[in-house]
Amino acid sequence: MSLSPSFLDELRMRTSLSTLIGRTVKVQKAGREYKACCPFHNEKTPSFTINDEKGFYHCFGCGAHGDAIRWMTDKRGLPFMEAVKELAAAAGMDVPAPDPFTAQRAEKAKGLHDVMAAAQALFEEQLGGIEGSEARDYLARRGISDATRRIFGFGYSTDSRTKLKTALKDFGDPMLIEAGLLIDPDAADDSATQARKRESYDRFRGRLMLPIRDIRGRVIAFGGRILGAGEPKYLNSPDTPLFDKGRTLYNIDRASPASRQSGRVIVVEGYMDVIALAQAGFGEAVAPLGTALTEHQIERLWKMTDVPILCFDGDAAGQKAAIRAAIRALPLLRPGMSLAFATLPAGQDPDDLIRSEGPAAMEKVLDSAEPLVDRLWTHEQNAAPIDTPEQRAGLKQRLSAITDAITHPDVRAHYVQIFRQRYDAQFFARRATSAEPRHQRGGARPGWQRDRRGHWKAPLPPAGNEARAIGASGMEQRLLRAVLASLLRHPEQIALHREMLSGLQIADSALGELLRAMVAASFTQETVETEGLLTILGQGEVYNMAKGMLRADTFTFTPNRMKTDSDRVQRDLEEAIRVMAQGPELETALAEATRRAREDLTEETFAEQQRIHRMKMDHDQRLAELAQSEDII
């Protein structure tokens, strides 16, 4: 059985070679590659390297070299087809059924590469000839040097319907059509008959030509820019057996090695942006091919760097393309893998910026790239007005749609936490004692002090604060104890509600100290565990109280539901904490409104006092419902 080159290439691309080899060999990260002691000969100093991006391993000691399939045959001793079947099963691919024409198609693919190489040679020759003078003038006006012209393989297609067809006639029309170089006018016309069959003709005419290459540097397609009037401005090859525009990135063959030197990849909008950047010293730039960035292209970028920089124009179209890429990346996000966004000045592309201000200005734009989470937050804030409660609820709904699209649970949890913190900070501003600023995380916090064990301790509420503390008895305390008991049993929830928890004022000193200890632990420890919290508390009244809360008969949010639906309990905790925080605030607001009404009774001051009074009544009712809920046992 013969398998097509395209199937085998796809199989190699879907197989993580370092993971495959790492199942039986201890591998170690070394820059963009992995290293290990060679499994094919005895050695103490690693000389065996694994390159996931290129899909091969190589030993500089014994010369062993191969890809994933070769590893399975040489190291595992499997027959070729067995190796392919095992790798395909792991990659979720179906091995094609036996096909007598597979070998013939493989030969045809080789022929197509020959066709594309011949077409490239013809286009380069024509650019240097008499007919290419207009194209050469255009390149000169764009500031494209002769060296850049040669590196990128610029060419020219004459304004003729048959020039290429005649020059490459030895390959035959069917192969030239399959390569996307000729157009068959009858291909989409089922009514066409042999008697009135129309002649095929050149696809690219009167255009500046740019070859599109695969990772190995082979020409697989072309992009042509029109020089005079006409549409489309840019014309790409159609999809062919060699070329899938949704899986290909322009300049991938040169950007891939350049990215290993710079440690980054820059994604721009088009060919000329890539070329302008390369000429200015930014060789790690790539571009999609006339479409929005696809999932396959994002995955391909992540093989080169963990956080590619998307640098699109600052106009509406460029920013729309950026947010489309951001949304498309959400289901693919995983730890360490994300996107960053650099925005060019309005009305400028990379070439304009470099010409007017030099490469340093471009570097400054790249250095100021913002993380994906910031771009999404800013976009949703600006997507619609957020002045009314309904509009703010709309923002919250849009942010929830973003987090719902993230499939990795840990990444999603962090996005939920960040969006909640920013939303609450903007619309429910807390007192100065609330959670620390992000830039100070891990360092000194205004108003916070370290205890004798070196742990951060939240400050007590400032003296003279008009808002009373949460009651030491009654329904407020019942609800507070239920919340604290749940947080003790499920400490991963502490960081998710940290900002609101930090703003609570608690009348019961023991409960207050317990809460402060939990919040402080969430700042200093990446993962908070129940036993760790108890250790921090040490021995004493608060420790004994916490141990008592962990007994099975202590009231808390239903444990079973927390195990089966953590998102639901997270929302319940958020509501309970918010209701507790609102009580003292509403009492303070009601007292102030009542004072104003007594001093100057008008229709407005009376209406305001009654409005807040109704809000307080609604709050008290909800507090009672939560405190007496059967969800608390």
N, C-alpha and C positions, 0 to 999 in steps of 0.2 A: 504493500500500500504506500502511495506517495502522498505527502501532505504539502499543501501550498505554502510558499514562503510567507504569505500574509498571515496565515494561521500561526505558523511558528513564531513569527515576529510578535504577534499579539500575545502568544503564550509567554514568551520571554519577558515582554513588557509587564504582564500581570504578575509575574513571579518576582518576589523580593529575594534576590540571590543571597544577600547577607543573612536573611532569616532562614532560608533553606540550608545553607552551610552551617549556620549557627546551631542547628539542631544536634549536630554531632561534633562540632569543632568550636572551641572557645574563641569568639571573635571580639575585637575591640575597636571602638570608633577611633578613627584617625583622620580628622578633618572631614572631607566629603566622602572619604572611603572608609573601609574597614581593613584591619590587619589581623593576622593570626600566624601561628606556627604552621608551616606547610604540612598538610596531612598526607602528602605524597612522598615525603622524605623526612628523615630525622633532623631536627634543628632546634636550637635553644633560643635563637634570636629571630623574631618574626620577619619573614620576607615574603609571605603570602598575602596578597592584597585582593580585596573584593570591591568592585565598582558597581554599585546598584544602578547608577545612571546609565552606564553603557552596557550593563548586563553581562559582565565577564569577570573571571578571576584570573590571577596571574601570579606565579611564583618566580621571584628574581633569583632564587637559588637553583632550582632544578628545571625551570622553564615550563612547568605545568600551566596550561592555559585552556580556558573553555567557558561555556555558558552554563545555564541551569541544566540543559539536557545532557551536556557533556559530563557534568558533575554526577548526574544520576547513572550514566552508563559507565564512567570510569571508576567512580568511588563506590557506588552501590552495586555495580555489576549487572544492571538491568539491561535487557535488550532495548533497542531504540524505541520501539512502539510502546513497550511497557513503561518506559521512562516518560514518554509523552502523555500517556493515559493518566499516570499518577499525578503529574504536574497539572494537567488539565482539570482533573477532579478537584485538586486543591484550589485552583483558580476559578472554579465555577464555569468552566468551558466544556462544550461538547466536542469530542473529537469527530471530525467529519467522516461520514460513511465512505467506504471505498468508492473511488471515482476513477474510472479508466482515463478520464481526461485531465486529472490533476497534474500529471507530469507535463502534459502539453501546455497547461496554463502556466506552470512554473517557467517553462521555456519562453512563453509569451511575455511574462513579467520581465525576464532578462532582456528580451527584445525591446520592451517599452523603455527600459533604462537607456538602451542604445539609441532609440529614437529621440529621447529627450536630450541626450548628450549631443546628438547631431544638430538638433534644433538650436541648442544653446550656442554651438560653434557658429552656426549660420547667422544668428542674431548679433553676435559680437562682431563678426566680419562686416555685416551691413552697417553697424554703428560707425565703424572706422572708414567706411566708403563714402562716395560722393553723396549718396542718398541720405546718409546719417548726419549731415551737417546741421540740420535743424535740431535734431536731438542733442548733438554735442553742444550747440549754443545754449539749449535749455539747461543742460548740466552745468555749464559755465556760469549762467545767471544764478543758479541755485548754490553756487560755491562748491560744487562737487569736484574734488581733485581727481587727477588722472589715476593716482594710486587707489583712491576709494572706488573709482569706476572699475578698475581691474579686480579689486578684492570682491566686490559685490556682483561682478559679472554683468554689468549693464550691457544691453544690446538694443537693437532696433529692428522692428518689423516694417518692411516697406508697405506703402499703401497700394497693395496689389492683392487680388483675390487668389492668385495661383503661384506666387513666388516660392513660398515654402513647399507647397505641394509638388512643384516641379523639381525643386532642389533635392527633395527627399523621396522622390518617386520610387526608389529602389525598395523602400520599406513597404510600399503598397498602401492604398487608401484605407483599407480596414484598420490597419495598425495605427495610422496617423489619426484616424477618427477616434479610436479607442484611447489614444494618448491625449485627446482633447485639443489637438493641433488643427484639425480640420472640422468643419461643420457639415453634417449630412443633412441637407434640407428636407429629405424625405423620411428622416428618422421618426418624426412625430406625426407623420401623415399616413395613417393606415390605408387610405384610399389610393396611395401612389401605386402605380403599376410599372412593370419593367419597361413598358413601351414609352412611357413619358417620364422616366427617371431623370432627376435633375443632378447636375454635377456638384460634387462637394467642393468646398472652397476654404481658404485660410481663415482661421478664427481671429487671429491678431493681425490688424492692418493699420499702418501709420501710427504705431505706438512705441514709446520708450519701453523696453522690455527688461524685466527683472526676474531672474530665476529663483524659484522657491525650492529649497533643498531639504532633505531629511537629515536626521541626526548624524548620518554617515557622510553627509556632504554631497549626496547624489541629487541631481536635478529631478524633481518629481512633478513640477508644475511651473506655470509662469504667471506673473502679474504684469499687465500692460497699462501704461498711463498714456492717455491721448494727449497729443501736443497742440492740436488746434481746437476748434469748436467741435462739440459733439458729446454724446452720452453713450455709455457711462464714462465718467472721468477715469475710473480704474476698472479694468476687466481682468478677472482671474480665470484660470483654467477651471473647467467643470470637475466634479468628482470623477476619478478614474480608478482603475485597479491600483495605481501608485499613490493617489492623492485623495485624502479625506480632509477637507478644510476645517472641520470641527475638531480634528485631532492634531492638526499641524500648527506650528508657530513659526512665523517668518524669522529667519536668522538663528534658528535653534542650533545649527551646527557650529556657529562661531560664538554664540552667547554662552553655550554650555561650558566650554573650557574657560572663557573669560569670567564666568560667575564663580568659578573655584578660586580665582585670584582675588576677586573683589568681595566675595562673600555675599553678593546680592544679585537679584535679577530685576530689571526694570521693564515693565510692560507699558507700551505706548500704543497709540491708535493706528499707525499705518507705517508703510514701507519707508517713506522719506523721513519720518521721525526717527526710526531705527538708524538709518544711514547718517543723519545729522548728528546723532548722539555718538555713533561709532567714530565718526571723523573728529569729534571733539574729545575722544578718549574714553567714552563710555561704551565699551565693547560688549557689555552684558545685557543689551536691550533686545527685546523681542516684540512681536506684534501679532494679534489675531489677524485672520485673513478675511476681512470684510464682514465678519459676523461678531455678535457679542461673545465675550469670553465663555467658553463651554466648560462643563464639568471635566471632560477629558483634558482640556488645556490647563485647567487649574491643577489637576493631579500631576500633569507633566511638569508644571512650574515647581511643585513641591519636591520633585525629585532633584531639583537644582538648588533650592534654598527653602528654608522653613517659612519665611515671610516675604514673598515677592512684593515689590512696590509697584502699584498701579499708578501711572502718571498720565492722566488724561487732561485734555484741554479744560480750561476754566469756564468755557461757555456752557450753555444749558445742555447741549448734545453730549459734550464730554462728561459732565457730571451725571447725566442720565445713564450713560454707559458704565460709569464707575459704580453707581448704586445697583445696576442690574447684575454686575459681577459680584457685588457684595451679597446680594440676596441669593444668587446661584451658589455661592460658596457655603452658605449656612449648613446644609445637610452634610457637607463634607468635612466640616471642622473637626479637628481632633487635637489632643494635647500637643502644644508646640507648633501646630500648623495653622497659619492664619494669613491675612492679607494686610497690607498697609497702603495708604492712599496719599499721594502727593498731588497737589493741585497747582497747575501752571497759572500765571497771571492771566486775567481775562483778555481774550483776543490774541493770545500768543500760543504758538506751538513750540516744541523744543528748539527747532531751527531758529525761530524768531528770537527766542530768549538768548540763545548762545551767540547769535550774531550781534545782538544789541548790548548784552552785558557780559558775555564770555562764559566759559565753562564753570567758573566759580558760582555764578548765579544759579546755574542748573544744579550744582551740588548743594546749594543752600535749599533749593526746593525739595530735593530728595531727603535732606537731613531733617526737614520739618514734616515728613510724612506722618500722618496720624493713624493710630491703630484702627482696626475694623470696628471695634465696639464704639469708638468715638465718632467715626463716620456715620454709623447707623443711628446713634443717638442724635447727632446734629441734624441729620436728614429728616428724621421723624418729627423733631421739634419744629422744623421749618416747613413741613409738608402741609400744615393747616394751622389756622389760628388756635391759640390755647388760652383764650381769655375767660371763657365761661366754664362752669363745672362740666357741662356736656362735652365741650371741646377737649377739656383735660382728660375726661374719661376716654375720649376717642384716641388721644395720644397713648394712654395706658393700654388700650386694646391693640393698637398698632405695635407697641413694644412687645406685648404678649405674643402676637403673631410671629414676630421675629424669633423669640426664644423657643416657641413651639416648633419652629422649623429646624432647630439644632438637634441632631439625633444623639450626639455623644452626651451622656448624662452629666459628666463632670463639667464639661465646657458650658452646657446649658445652665447648670446651677450657678456658675460664676456670672454669666450674662444676666440671669434673673436678679442676682444680688446687686450687681452694679446698676442696672436699670432702676431697681427699686430704690436704692440709695439716692440716685440722682433725682428721681421723680419726687421722693419725699422731701429732699433738700430744697427743691424748687417750689413745691406747692404746700408743704407742711413744715416750714422752717422750724427747727428745734432751738432750744436754748443753747448757750455757749458751752454747756457741759455735755453736749452730744458727741457722737463718735469723732475720732481723730480725722484730720485731713489726710487724703491719700498720700501726699508727698512726704508726710511725716511718719508713715507706717514703719514700725520697727525702730523708731528713734524717740526722742523726747516729745512729750505731748503737753501742750499748754494746760496747766492746771492739774495734771496727773502727777503722782509721786510713786516711787518704788517703795515697796514694803521691805522688811528686814530680809526676806528671802529673794529680793531682787525682782519681784513681779510688779507689773504696773497696777496701780490702784486708782480707780476713778475718783474724782473729787466729790465731796459732799456738795449739795445745792448751796448756792451763796446765801448768806444771811439776808433777810429782808425780802426774799422772793415772795411775792404776793400769792402765788399759786400754792395751795396746800399740798402736803404729801399724801400719797395713797394711804387709805385708812389702815390702821393696825388690826382692825376687826371687821366683821360684817362681810357683805358680798364681795367687796373689792378685794379683801384679803383672801377670801376663798378662791377667787379667780386667779389672783396673783400666785398663790401657792400651787394651784393646778398648773399654771404656766411654768413655774420654776421646776416643778417635779418632772414635767415633760421634757424640759431642756436638759435636766440632769440625765434622764434616760436616753435622750437623743441629742447629745451635745453638738452634732453637726448642724443643728438648726440655729445655734447661737449666732454664728457669723451672719446668717441670712437676715436676722432681725436686730443686729447689733446697734444700729443707729437709734432705733426707737427705744430699745432697752436702756441705752446709755442715758436717755433723757428722762427716764422715770425717777420720780422722787418718792421714796418709800418711808413710811413712818416707823415701821418695825425695823429696828437696827440690825437684827440678825438676818432678816430677809434681805435687807439692803446690802449687807456685807456679802452675802452669798451671791447676789446678782452682780455686784461689782467684781467679785473674783471670777465669775464665769466670763464676763465681758472682757476683763483683762487677759484671761487665758486665751481667748479667741484672737487677741492681737498678737500675742507672743508665740503661739504655737500654730503651725499650719494645719495640724489635725488634732482636734480636741477630743479626748476620750473621758468617759465617766471616771475611771480610776485615776486618771491624771488630775481631774478636778478635785477629787477627794484628797489627793496628795498635797495639792496646793493649799487646801483649807487647813491641813494639819489636824491637830486634836483640839477639842473644845466645843463650845456651844453650837457654833455654825456647822462644824463637822458632824456633830451628832444629829442636828436637824436635817442635814442633807442625807445622812444615812437613813434616817427615819422616812424621808420622802421616797426613798428607793424601795421601801417595803411594798409588797404586792397589794396590800389593802389600803395604801395611801391614794387619795384622790388625784387624778391626773387626766390628761386627754387620753382617750381609749387607746391602750397600747396596740391592740390588734389592728386598729385602723391605721395607726402610724406605720405598721409594717407593710400593710397592703396598699396604702395610698398616701405616700409621703407628701405629694403635692397638695392633697386636700388638707392634711394636717398643717402643712406650712402656711396655707391660707388662713386656717382657723386660728393658728397662733398669731398671725399678723393682725387679725381682727381683734382678738382678745387684748393684745398689747396696745393696739391703737385705742380701744375703748377705755382701757385703764388710764392711758395718758390724757385722753380728752376730758375725763371727769374733773380733775383739778383746774384745767384750763377753762372749761365752761363755767365752773363756779366763780373763778376770778373774773371772767368776762361778764357774767351775770351781775356780780357785785358792782362792777364798774358801771354797767349800763343802768342799774338801779340807782346808784349814786347820782349819775347825770340826770336821770329822770326826776329825782327828788329836788335837785338844785334848780332845774329848769324844765318843768313839765311842759313839753310840747307834743304835738302829734308825732313828730319824728322820733323824739327820745322815748316816748311811750311804746311806739311800734318796734323800735330796736330792742327795748327791754323785753317785750313780749316775744319777739322772734327768738332771742337767746334763751328765754325761759322755755319755749317749746322745744328747742334743741336739747336743753338740759333734761326735760321730761323724757324725750325720745332716747337720750343716752342712758338714763337711769333704767328705763324699761329694757333696753338691749343688754345692759349690765346684768340685770336680774335674769334675763333669759340665758345668758352665757353661764352665769354662776350656778344656775339650777339645771343646766342642760344635762340630759342623760348621757351626753358625750363625756361628762366629767364623772368619774366614779371614786 
